[in-house]
Amino acid sequence: MKELRAEFLEILPEYDEDRVHDSDIKKIFKWYNLLHKSDLLVSKEEKNNVKLIVFYFLQETENKKIAWERRES
């Protein structure tokens, strides 16, 4: 378990060691492995694309909201 904690600390150095239990770390690694085996993980580039799409969606939604509010005034 020490190895898993060390690896987890390397990945997420600011995690609260007092609040994160060994079972939590095991679950996270199990989930990661399941996602990896199922080819459901995305690359950094894909994450950035998703973030960009979400940003534009939120921006467009906000613009429509502002336009609607102006229209109602």
C-alpha positions as CSV (number, residue, x, y, z in Angstrom):
1,M,0.0,0.0,0.0
2,K,3.0,2.3,0.6
3,E,3.8,2.1,-3.1
4,L,0.2,3.1,-4.1
5,R,0.2,6.0,-1.7
6,A,3.6,7.2,-3.0
7,E,2.4,7.0,-6.6
8,F,-0.8,8.8,-5.7
9,L,1.2,11.5,-3.9
10,E,3.3,11.9,-7.1
11,I,0.1,12.3,-9.2
12,L,-1.7,14.6,-6.7
13,P,0.8,16.1,-4.4
14,E,-1.7,18.4,-2.5
15,Y,-4.2,15.7,-1.5
16,D,-5.1,15.5,2.2
17,E,-3.4,12.3,3.5
18,D,-5.6,12.3,6.6
19,R,-8.9,12.3,4.7
20,V,-8.0,10.0,1.9
21,H,-8.1,6.4,2.9
22,D,-6.2,3.4,1.5
23,S,-9.5,2.1,0.1
24,D,-10.1,5.4,-1.7
25,I,-6.7,5.2,-3.4
26,K,-7.3,1.6,-4.4
27,K,-10.7,2.5,-5.9
28,I,-9.2,5.3,-7.9
29,F,-6.5,3.1,-9.4
30,K,-9.1,0.4,-10.1
31,W,-11.3,2.9,-11.9
32,Y,-8.4,4.3,-13.8
33,N,-7.4,0.8,-15.0
34,L,-11.0,0.0,-16.0
35,L,-11.2,3.2,-18.0
36,H,-7.8,2.6,-19.6
37,K,-8.7,-1.0,-20.5
38,S,-12.0,0.2,-22.0
39,D,-10.2,2.9,-24.0
40,L,-12.3,5.6,-22.3
41,L,-9.5,7.9,-21.2
42,V,-8.8,11.0,-23.3
43,S,-5.5,12.6,-24.1
44,K,-4.5,16.1,-22.9
45,E,-5.2,17.4,-26.3
46,E,-8.7,15.9,-26.3
47,K,-9.3,17.4,-22.8
48,N,-8.3,20.8,-24.0
49,N,-10.6,20.5,-27.0
50,V,-13.5,19.5,-24.6
51,K,-12.6,22.5,-22.4
52,L,-12.6,24.8,-25.4
53,I,-16.0,23.5,-26.5
54,V,-17.5,23.9,-23.1
55,F,-16.0,27.4,-22.8
56,Y,-17.6,28.4,-26.2
57,F,-20.9,26.8,-25.2
58,L,-21.0,28.7,-21.9
59,Q,-20.0,31.9,-23.6
60,E,-22.7,31.5,-26.3
61,T,-25.3,30.6,-23.7
62,E,-24.3,33.7,-21.7
63,N,-24.5,35.9,-24.8
64,K,-28.0,34.5,-25.6
65,K,-29.1,35.1,-22.0
66,I,-27.8,38.7,-22.2
67,A,-29.6,39.3,-25.6
68,W,-32.8,37.8,-24.2
69,E,-32.6,40.1,-21.1
70,R,-32.1,43.1,-23.3
71,R,-35.0,42.1,-25.5
72,E,-37.3,41.8,-22.4
73,S,-36.3,45.2,-21.0
